[in-house]
Amino acid sequence: QVQLVESGGGLVQAGGSLRLSCAASGRTFSSYAMAWYRQAPGKQRELVATMHSEMSNYADSVKGRFTISRDNAKNTVYLQMNSLKPEDTAVYYCYAWHAGLEFWGQGTQVTVSS
């Protein structure tokens, strides 16, 4: 069982930056592929970024602005978000998967004001 706890959300002006963190429990964190999703009000949850075997992928809407990274020694995955836009406003969720198992964090709110 893996528990994921996100932090770092908040209110920021357009053009600003935030860094989200996702701390994971468990001794096999390095084996898990990790991702960030987001869900805006009235919209479906969407994939933002993934990291697996040191390879990362991004949604087109965040390419060049967001960076996913991980520190296996700290059991933590990060999402650095730069040049934030009002349309980035959403609840951001951390997601982990490995060997058919998947886990979600509780989410952290990001609000970008114009």
C-alpha positions in Angstrom: 0.0 0.0 0.0 1.2 3.5 -0.9 0.0 6.7 0.6 0.4 9.9 -1.4 0.2 13.3 0.2 0.3 16.5 -1.9 1.3 19.9 -0.8 2.4 23.2 -2.3 -0.9 24.4 -3.8 -2.2 27.9 -3.3 -3.3 31.2 -4.8 -0.9 32.8 -7.3 -1.2 35.6 -9.9 -1.0 34.8 -13.6 2.6 34.5 -14.7 3.7 33.3 -11.3 5.1 29.9 -10.2 4.3 27.2 -7.7 6.0 23.9 -6.9 3.8 21.0 -5.9 5.2 18.1 -3.9 3.9 14.6 -3.4 5.3 12.6 -0.6 4.9 8.8 -0.8 5.1 6.2 1.8 6.5 2.8 1.1 9.9 1.3 0.5 9.5 0.7 -3.2 8.8 4.2 -4.4 11.6 4.1 -7.0 9.7 1.3 -8.7 6.5 3.3 -9.2 5.7 5.4 -12.2 4.4 8.7 -11.1 2.0 11.3 -12.6 0.2 14.5 -11.9 -3.4 15.0 -12.9 -5.7 17.9 -12.5 -9.4 18.5 -12.4 -11.0 21.9 -12.9 -14.6 22.6 -11.8 -17.1 21.1 -14.2 -14.4 19.3 -16.2 -13.0 15.8 -16.4 -9.7 14.9 -14.7 -6.9 15.3 -17.1 -3.3 14.1 -17.3 -0.7 16.8 -16.8 2.6 15.0 -16.6 4.1 11.6 -16.2 7.5 10.2 -15.1 8.6 6.6 -15.7 12.1 5.3 -15.8 13.4 8.9 -15.8 11.4 9.6 -18.9 8.8 12.4 -18.7 5.8 13.4 -20.8 3.5 16.4 -20.7 0.2 17.5 -21.8 0.4 19.9 -24.7 -1.2 22.6 -22.6 1.7 22.6 -20.1 4.7 21.8 -22.2 7.5 24.3 -21.7 5.9 25.6 -18.5 5.7 22.6 -16.1 8.4 20.2 -15.1 8.0 16.9 -13.3 10.8 15.5 -11.3 11.4 13.0 -8.5 13.8 12.4 -5.6 13.7 8.7 -4.8 15.8 9.3 -1.7 13.0 11.5 -0.3 10.2 9.4 -1.8 8.9 12.6 -3.4 7.8 13.7 -6.8 7.5 17.4 -7.7 5.7 19.5 -10.3 7.3 22.8 -10.9 4.8 25.1 -12.6 5.9 28.3 -14.2 4.2 31.0 -16.2 0.9 30.0 -14.7 -2.3 30.9 -16.4 -5.9 31.2 -15.1 -6.8 28.1 -17.0 -4.3 26.1 -14.9 -6.7 26.6 -11.9 -7.7 23.1 -10.7 -7.2 20.5 -8.0 -4.0 18.7 -8.7 -3.6 15.1 -7.9 -0.6 12.9 -7.5 -0.9 9.4 -9.0 1.3 6.3 -8.7 1.2 3.0 -10.4 3.2 -0.2 -10.5 2.5 -3.9 -11.2 -1.2 -3.3 -11.7 -1.6 -1.3 -8.5 -2.6 2.4 -8.6 -2.8 5.0 -5.9 -4.1 8.6 -5.7 -3.4 11.5 -3.4 -6.1 13.6 -1.9 -5.4 16.6 -4.1 -4.2 20.1 -3.6 -5.9 23.3 -4.9 -4.1 25.6 -7.3 -5.8 28.9 -8.1 -4.4 31.3 -10.6 -5.8 34.8 -10.6 -5.8 37.0 -13.7 
